[in-house]
Amino acid sequence: MADTITIYHNPRCSTSRKVLDAIRASGHEPVVVDYLKTGWQRDQLQTLLKKAGLSPRDVLRTKQEEAKALLARNASDAEIFEAMLTLPVLVERPLVETPKGVRLVRPIEKLDEIL
């Protein structure tokens, strides 16, 4: 459907929950993907990053110990991307896709750019 909104969501993350609530408050019922359960498909993550204009390093959840280790050894974007496929938690959340584009919705005001 052309007007589908998809949120790549972590239900344990307060920011992700707030973004999901904001999407619903705007009158939309999004497709909710719990990417920690489903994992990432290579093409899916590549496409989301390309649409958002972001590199793997841009969406790396730097609070994770594994991310700190990648940064400490100056890992390449390709290495970071591969790590994200193996450990989905390394991707910062939430990513939101609408017909207007893809954004890493941090801060929550970034949601306005694509709703």
VEXZA-811679 format. One record per residue (C-alpha): residue in one letter; x negated, y negated, z. Coordinates in nm, 4 decimals, padded with zeros to 6 digits, always signed. Example, Ala and Ser with C-alpha at 12.3 -4.5 7.8 and 13.67 -1.06 7.14 Angstrom:
# residues 2
res	c1	c2	c3
a	-01.2300	+00.4500	+00.7800;
s	-01.3670	+00.1060	+00.7140;
END
This chain:
# residues 115
res	c1	c2	c3
m	+00.0000	+00.0000	+00.0000;
a	-00.1342	-00.3413	-00.0997;
d	-00.0626	-00.5096	+00.2332;
t	-00.2130	-00.2401	+00.4542;
i	-00.4217	-00.3522	+00.7488;
t	-00.6686	-00.1045	+00.8945;
i	-00.8477	-00.1443	+01.2257;
y	-01.1477	+00.0728	+01.3053;
h	-01.0746	+00.0868	+01.6748;
n	-01.2220	+00.2013	+02.0030;
p	-00.9364	+00.2209	+02.2553;
r	-01.1844	+00.1884	+02.5446;
c	-01.3075	-00.1512	+02.4182;
s	-01.1196	-00.4547	+02.5516;
t	-01.2027	-00.6658	+02.2439;
s	-01.0776	-00.3919	+02.0141;
r	-00.7553	-00.3619	+02.2153;
k	-00.7040	-00.7412	+02.2039;
v	-00.7527	-00.7444	+01.8259;
l	-00.5055	-00.4589	+01.7823;
d	-00.2523	-00.6485	+01.9962;
a	-00.3111	-00.9662	+01.7913;
i	-00.2505	-00.7812	+01.4638;
r	+00.0745	-00.6413	+01.6008;
a	+00.1753	-00.9831	+01.7396;
s	+00.1329	-01.1251	+01.3879;
g	+00.4067	-00.8895	+01.2691;
h	+00.1924	-00.6117	+01.1210;
e	+00.1622	-00.2470	+01.2177;
p	-00.1910	-00.1487	+01.1209;
v	-00.3424	+00.1853	+01.0394;
v	-00.5507	+00.2615	+01.3487;
v	-00.8667	+00.4638	+01.2959;
d	-01.0397	+00.5838	+01.6121;
y	-01.3793	+00.6061	+01.4448;
l	-01.5400	+00.7607	+01.7528;
k	-01.3166	+01.0648	+01.6978;
t	-01.3148	+01.0697	+01.3168;
g	-01.6735	+00.9604	+01.2593;
w	-01.7797	+00.7647	+00.9539;
q	-01.7898	+00.8870	+00.5975;
r	-02.0930	+00.7535	+00.4089;
d	-01.8903	+00.5924	+00.1280;
q	-01.6362	+00.4502	+00.3720;
l	-01.8944	+00.2730	+00.5877;
q	-02.0947	+00.1529	+00.2867;
t	-01.7799	+00.0053	+00.1318;
l	-01.6724	-00.1669	+00.4551;
l	-02.0157	-00.3227	+00.5011;
k	-02.0293	-00.4364	+00.1388;
k	-01.6814	-00.5943	+00.1557;
a	-01.7762	-00.7688	+00.4801;
g	-02.1096	-00.8857	+00.3414;
l	-02.2897	-00.7270	+00.6354;
s	-02.5943	-00.5064	+00.6724;
p	-02.6153	-00.2081	+00.9059;
r	-02.8312	-00.4217	+01.1343;
d	-02.5530	-00.6859	+01.1442;
v	-02.3009	-00.4364	+01.2871;
l	-02.5375	-00.2456	+01.5137;
r	-02.3977	-00.2222	+01.8654;
t	-02.7158	-00.3335	+02.0382;
k	-02.5906	-00.2465	+02.3893;
q	-02.6359	+00.1226	+02.3100;
e	-02.9656	+00.2782	+02.4202;
e	-03.0043	+00.4447	+02.0802;
a	-02.9698	+00.1042	+01.9132;
k	-03.2328	-00.0449	+02.1415;
a	-03.4676	+00.2370	+02.0412;
l	-03.4025	+00.1725	+01.6707;
l	-03.4752	-00.1971	+01.7139;
a	-03.7844	-00.1320	+01.9263;
r	-03.9387	+00.0694	+01.6455;
n	-03.8224	-00.1812	+01.3804;
a	-03.6092	+00.0769	+01.1991;
s	-03.5050	-00.0042	+00.8433;
d	-03.1437	-00.0747	+00.7486;
a	-03.1361	+00.2681	+00.5830;
e	-03.2479	+00.4340	+00.9072;
i	-02.9924	+00.2348	+01.1084;
f	-02.7189	+00.3342	+00.8630;
e	-02.8092	+00.7029	+00.8915;
a	-02.8054	+00.6745	+01.2705;
m	-02.4557	+00.5220	+01.2508;
l	-02.3319	+00.8214	+01.0533;
t	-02.4707	+01.0520	+01.3213;
l	-02.3639	+00.8399	+01.6202;
p	-02.0500	+00.6396	+01.5292;
v	-02.0707	+00.4490	+01.8605;
l	-02.3629	+00.2540	+01.7124;
v	-02.1179	+00.0537	+01.4980;
e	-01.9903	-00.2608	+01.6682;
r	-01.6145	-00.2910	+01.6874;
p	-01.3611	-00.3626	+01.5753;
l	-01.3929	-00.3740	+01.1989;
v	-01.0657	-00.4828	+01.0383;
e	-00.9754	-00.4461	+00.6709;
t	-00.6892	-00.6376	+00.5092;
p	-00.6119	-00.7314	+00.1490;
k	-00.8073	-01.0528	+00.2207;
g	-01.1281	-00.8728	+00.3171;
v	-01.3187	-00.7010	+00.5942;
r	-01.4471	-00.8619	+00.9119;
l	-01.6254	-00.7570	+01.2233;
v	-01.3728	-00.9258	+01.4512;
r	-01.6060	-01.0664	+01.7152;
p	-01.4995	-01.3137	+01.8327;
i	-01.1263	-01.2461	+01.7978;
e	-01.0808	-01.5747	+01.6055;
k	-01.2420	-01.4071	+01.3039;
l	-00.9157	-01.2179	+01.2609;
d	-00.7515	-01.5398	+01.1355;
e	-00.9847	-01.5347	+00.8327;
i	-00.8271	-01.2167	+00.6955;
l	-00.4673	-01.2113	+00.8219;
END
